[in-house]
Amino acid sequence: MRQEQIIEIRIDNQKRLLVRPSEAKFDKIYRAALGVQWDPEARALTSPVPREWGYLHWFQQILGAAADEYGVELTLVPDTLWTEVPLGLRSEIEVFVNSGWFSKLIDVRRSHDKLSWTAHRLQHAMSLAAPHWENGRYAEYVRCLDQVRDLLSPAQLKRLTIAEKRSL
C-alpha cells in the first residue's frame, strides 16, 4: 500500500466534498460503485452532494475507495489546504485521520470475504441507481447498472445473463 498526500480538501460551489491528492489520478474510481467520482478538471476525488450521509462519512468513503481500488492511503499533511470547510468538519476529519482509521479499514476488509464486500458494493450501487429510475432519468439508471455489471466476475455475469434470459 503506498501513501499519497492530500494537498487540498474543499467543499465546492455545488456542495460536493473534494479531496485532491498530490499526484495520483483515480479516473476509474467509479467502478467501485461507492458513490465516489474522479473530477479530472479539479484533479480531485469527489462525493455527491450529501443527503443521507454527512461530509465526514463521505470523506471516509473517499479514503476507503482509494485504498480498496488503488491500494493508496491518502494522508493529511501540515500543508493540506482547507477550502470552504467549516472548522468543526475540519476537526472531525483530523480526529478521524489520527484515529488509526487505515489499520481499522484493513482489518475490516480482511475479516470480510470477497463475496460479502462485493455484495455490499452492489447494494450501494443499486441504492444510487434507484432514484434515477423513480425520477424518470433512465439513461442515468442504465449507466449505474453498467457500473454494477463492472463489479461482477465473469462467472457471476454469466449466471446473471442466464437468469435474465429465463425471466423473459
N, C-alpha and C positions, 0 to 999 in steps of 0.2 A: 504494500500500500504506500503510495507516495503522497507527500504533502504539497499543498498548493496554498499560497497566501490569498486571503480575501483582501482586495485593495479598496473595495467600497461596498457599503450596504446602504440601499436607498429605497425610499418609497416614492414612486414616480407620480406624475400628474394623473395617471389612470388608477392610482391607489394600489398598484402591484408592488410586491416586495421584490427588489433586485439584489442579487448577490454577485458581485463582479470579481472573478478570480484574476490573479496577476497575469497568467499566460495561457492557461488551458482553455480549450474550446469544448463545449459539451453539446454539439449540434445534433446528436441522436438521443438526447436525454428523454425526449417524448416517448420513446419506446418502452420506458419503464412504466408508463401509464399511471404515474403517480401525481399527475397534475402539474408537474414541473416542466417548464419550457426553456429553450435557449433563445435569447433575443440577440441576433447577430449584430444589429446596429448598436445596441448598448453593451455588447460583449458581456452579457450577464445571464445568469440563471434567474428565472422569474417564476413567481407564483401567480395564480389567477387573483382577481380581486377577492379578498377574504369575505366569505359569507358565514359558513358554519364554523370554520377554523379561524383563529386569530393569527396575527403575524408571527408570533413565536412558534406556533405549530407549523406554519408554512416554512419558517426558517429551518426547523428540524427536518421537515420533509425534503427540502432542497439539499441539505447536507447529507441526509441518508441516501437520496437518489444518486448524488455524485459518488458516494462511497460504494454503493451497490453496483452501479452500472459502469463506472470508470475506474474503480479502485483508487479514488482520490479522497484524501482527508482535507477538507477545506478548513483553514485555520485563520483566526483573527491575529492581527499583528498590531503593535502600538500605532502604526501609521494608517490603519484602516480608516477610511473616510466614512462618516456617518451623515448622510444627506437626507434631510426631511424625516429623520427617525426621531420620534419622541424620546426624551430622556428615560422614561420608565421602560419603554421597549428595549432601548439600548442596554439598560441594566439587566433586564431579563435575559437577553441574548448572551451577555457577558457571563452571567451566572451559569447559564446552561453550558456554554462552551467550556468553562472552567470546572464543570462538574464531572468530567471524565466521560462525556457522552459517547466518545468514539469507541472506547473499550466496551461500554454497555451495548452499543449497537452491534458490535462484532459478536458479543456473547449471545444476543438475541438471535442474530442470523444463524449462528452455529446451532442453537437449540431448536430451530425450526427446520424441518426438512424442506427440500426444494419445492415439493408439491404444495405444501401449505403456504409458502411465500408466494408462489405463482398464483395460487387461489386468492390470496389477499390482493395481489396486484390486479387480477381480473375483476374482482369485486369492486375495487376502487375505480377501475376504468369504466365499468358498466354504470356506476353511480354518476360518473361525469357525463356519460352519453345520454342517460335518461332525460334530463331537462331539454336537450335538443329535440328529442322526439316529441315531448309534450308541447313544445313551443313551435312545432312545425318546421324546425331547421333540419331537414332531413339530410342534406349534404354533410352538415357538421356531424350528425349522428353516424352516418356511414364512415366518416373519417375516424371517429372514435372507435367504431367496430374494427376498422382496419388495424388500428393500434393494438386492439385486443388480440387479433389474429397474430400479430408480430410476437406476442408473448408465448405463444404455444409452440411446442416442439412439433417436428414433422409427424410423429405418431399421433399426437393429440389433434393436429389439424386433419389428419386422415379420418380419425374417429368422428370429428365434428362434421366433416363432409358427408360421411356415410349417414350420420344421424339426420342431417338436413335433407338428404335425398329420400330417406324413409318417411319423413314428415310431410313430403309433398303429395 
